[in-house]
Amino acid sequence: MVVANNKRDNFKKEDIIKNIHLDVGISVSYAGRIVNDIISILLSNFKLNKKLKIKNFGIFTVKKKNKRLGRNPKNNDKHYISERTVVTFKASENFTKKIKENK
């Protein structure tokens, strides 16, 4: 398994492609097409349903945040935070257990 080896220790799409290439034995370009196709399928379904549930992983949900008054904690300046759409993630119990086991 390939571990992130960049400055910020982020796991990137290229790392997933490398893992598929090394574990399955298919070419890097074909593994890249598979990863890109999976991501596009997930995104298109996510746009339609506003919710994406992946068993034993978690649920991604689109939420709308209303405009609200916020303040800067350093200098107490008040300003309005604009209305926006955000994506939230709730991890499944199975996913959470696996993370806790690997600590």
C-alpha positions as CSV (number, residue, x, y, z in Angstrom):
1,M,0.0,0.0,0.0
2,V,1.3,3.5,-0.9
3,V,1.4,6.0,1.9
4,A,1.2,9.7,1.3
5,N,4.8,11.0,1.0
6,N,4.3,14.7,0.3
7,K,4.9,17.7,2.6
8,R,1.4,17.8,4.0
9,D,0.8,14.0,4.3
10,N,-2.4,14.2,2.2
11,F,-3.6,11.1,0.5
12,K,-4.2,12.1,-3.1
13,K,-6.0,10.6,-6.1
14,E,-2.6,9.6,-7.6
15,D,-1.9,7.5,-4.4
16,I,-5.2,5.7,-4.9
17,I,-4.3,5.0,-8.6
18,K,-0.8,3.7,-7.5
19,N,-2.4,1.4,-5.0
20,I,-4.8,0.0,-7.6
21,H,-1.9,-0.4,-10.1
22,L,0.3,-2.3,-7.5
23,D,-2.5,-4.4,-5.9
24,V,-4.4,-5.4,-9.0
25,G,-1.7,-5.3,-11.6
26,I,-3.4,-3.1,-14.2
27,S,-1.7,-0.2,-15.9
28,V,-1.6,3.2,-14.3
29,S,-3.6,4.8,-17.1
30,Y,-6.4,2.2,-16.8
31,A,-6.4,2.5,-13.0
32,G,-6.7,6.3,-13.4
33,R,-9.7,5.9,-15.7
34,I,-11.4,3.6,-13.2
35,V,-10.9,6.1,-10.3
36,N,-12.1,9.0,-12.5
37,D,-15.2,7.1,-13.6
38,I,-16.0,6.1,-10.0
39,I,-15.7,9.7,-8.8
40,S,-17.9,11.0,-11.7
41,I,-20.6,8.4,-11.0
42,L,-20.6,9.2,-7.3
43,L,-20.8,13.0,-8.0
44,S,-23.6,12.7,-10.5
45,N,-25.7,10.6,-8.1
46,F,-24.8,13.0,-5.3
47,K,-26.1,16.0,-7.3
48,L,-29.4,14.2,-8.0
49,N,-30.1,12.8,-4.6
50,K,-28.4,15.4,-2.3
51,K,-27.2,12.4,-0.2
52,L,-24.6,9.8,-0.9
53,K,-24.4,6.7,1.4
54,I,-21.5,4.3,1.1
55,K,-22.1,1.2,3.2
56,N,-19.5,0.7,6.0
57,F,-18.0,4.1,5.2
58,G,-20.4,6.9,5.8
59,I,-23.0,9.4,4.5
60,F,-22.3,12.6,2.6
61,T,-25.1,15.1,2.8
62,V,-25.7,18.5,1.1
63,K,-26.9,21.2,3.6
64,K,-27.9,24.8,3.0
65,K,-26.5,27.3,5.6
66,N,-28.5,30.5,6.0
67,K,-27.0,34.0,6.1
68,R,-26.0,34.9,9.6
69,L,-24.1,37.5,11.7
70,G,-20.6,36.4,12.7
71,R,-17.8,38.1,14.6
72,N,-14.0,38.0,14.5
73,P,-12.9,36.7,17.9
74,K,-9.6,38.7,17.8
75,N,-11.2,42.1,17.5
76,N,-15.0,41.5,17.9
77,D,-15.7,43.0,14.5
78,K,-19.1,41.9,13.3
79,H,-19.8,40.9,9.7
80,Y,-22.4,38.9,7.8
81,I,-21.5,35.4,6.7
82,S,-23.2,34.7,3.3
83,E,-25.6,32.0,2.5
84,R,-23.9,28.9,1.2
85,T,-24.2,25.2,0.5
86,V,-21.9,22.8,2.3
87,V,-21.2,19.1,2.3
88,T,-21.2,17.2,5.6
89,F,-19.9,13.7,6.3
90,K,-21.1,11.3,9.0
91,A,-18.8,8.3,9.4
92,S,-20.4,4.9,9.9
93,E,-19.9,2.9,13.1
94,N,-17.8,0.3,11.2
95,F,-15.5,3.1,9.8
96,T,-15.1,4.7,13.2
97,K,-14.2,1.3,14.8
98,K,-11.5,0.7,12.2
99,I,-10.0,4.1,12.8
100,K,-9.9,3.6,16.6
101,E,-8.3,0.1,16.1
102,N,-5.4,1.6,14.1
103,K,-4.4,4.2,16.7
